[in-house]
Amino acid sequence: MGSIQRAVAAVATVLVREGIDYAQSKAVFKAARARARLHAPLARRSGVARLSVEEELRFLDAAYARDGRVGLMLQTLLETGARTSSLVQLRVEDVSLAERVITIRSGKGGKRREVPIRRELAQLLRLHIGARRAGSLFASRQAGSGPTPYVLTRQRIGQIVRDVAKAAGISKRVYPHLLRHTVATRLLALGMDITDLQRFLGHESITTTRHYAETTAATLQRRFDQLTDPGAHSLIAGIQRQHGDEAALMAAELLAQRRAERVITSAGA
């Protein structure tokens, strides 16, 4: 602290002596930092790695092209946001087709949770399960070397995901947890509340959910879609191009807030 205070006092003395005003001081500090070879730290990337909508469609197409069972298994992994360790332990008894719910009994920390599924996925699972009433939901076709025969391993799921991504022509690194990232950001962008997403993913702390899924881009897209005025769209797009996502998000939130205030005022008039 002492060295900083001395530096501040010295710089202030120079600015006063040379008659440099506030606007000029910005150029002085910029030049001084350049001469001292001081650089701003790299900004932390907002958001997490995920599949784009186009990549997601290609991924599932490639999975079903390989094998219907593989396609359904990866679609289930993607849509439920389940961890690989939970997927390999899913049993037929964990699927309620009538309620359209999959119960994950072996979540992180041994916690149990129920995950809703879309009607289309429920119908596909109905055909996959058939007349079975028990057993692994997605059994391995090989006995394997583990204590329980015909059970898929996390390593095998990872290999399948990589092979399918390669067949789909996806150049980025694709791994099972990336599918969890993908569904989390997609649900957030569609407007799911962060606390609901926390329960969906099975996070104990909402801080983990924000770090894991709440990307600036997803939030900005949702705010952008809430604005109906074409002029507001143009304004936000311009701010995004010139100042980035953070500034655009702030502007979109302010516009949405003002719009809500106008609605309330009109209703009370």
Secondary structure, DSSP 8 states (H G I E B T S, - for coil): -HHHHHHHHHHHHHHHHHT--HHHHHHHHHHHHHHTT---------S-----HHHHHHHHHHHHHH-HHHHHHHHHHHHH---HHHHTT-BGGGEETTTTEEEESS-GGG--EEEE--HHHHHHHHHHHTT--SSBSSB-SS--SSSSTTB--HHHHHHHHHHHHHHTT--S---HHHHHHHHHHHHHHTT--HHHHHHHHT-SSHHHHHHHH--HHHHHHHHHHH---HHHHHHHHHHHHHH-HHHHHHHHHHHHHHHHHHHHHHHH-
